[in-house]
Amino acid sequence: MATIVCGSKKYNNRNFDSIVDGFDTIVRANMLLPDMGYGKKDSTIQVCNNHVYDHYQRKACVDELAHEYREKTNREHVTKFRDFFMNTNAEFIHYEHNNINTMRKIMFHYDLNCLTGGFLLKCGLAYVAQCIYNNVKPFIVGFSLEEEDLTKHTYNHHNNLYKGHDHSGEIRLIIELHKKQLIDASFCLVEDKEELSLSNHFEPTSEALEILKC
């Protein structure tokens, strides 16, 4: 299989390790690390916002990271993140304005009117935009399809969502991109239950259903 882009939605009753690790290209965003429910293998690509990318480039120390992200996560996690970026072979990348201009071109081309506000995409969607632009259809997993789930995050403890994103618009965008067959968002339908069940936001693909059965 080709490319999977991982979001950071927190699940208490499920993980996607075996699914994610079956892909050739594993994309994670910001400080999402291996063995956090979205695969145990190293990322192929770590797509970052400008702040995280700057810390990676400068090889910021744990004390700086802990201070910078003190309201979002804990020292233990930033220590793991620093160990990761000091030792991984993953390619770290950043797109200007999180690639929102590329996504707007895609929306215009396919007559999608999903984003009505915000000036940045979430980092995972920044890579999704690049995939579509390059005629690559990625699978995505761990992206919330309900606004109430957006604060359920694997490592970010924030209560207030960043105002630079059009959160509801991004959810609509994911759904429309799936319906246009530009991405496969079927794994995002998986509900946080011990027994496999899917929400009814849209129809899953047969390919994704076969993977889920494995």
Secondary structure, DSSP 8 states (H G I E B T S, - for coil): --EEEE--B--SS---HHHHHTSSEEEEETT--TTSSS-SS--SEEE--HHHHHHHHHT--HHHHHHHTTTTS-HHHHHHHHHHHHH---EEE--GGGGHHHHHHHHHHTT-----S-S---HHHHHHHHHHHTT---EEES--SSGGGTT-BSS---SS--TTS-HHHHHHHHHHHHHTTSSB-GGGGB-SSSS--B-SSS---HHHHHHHH-
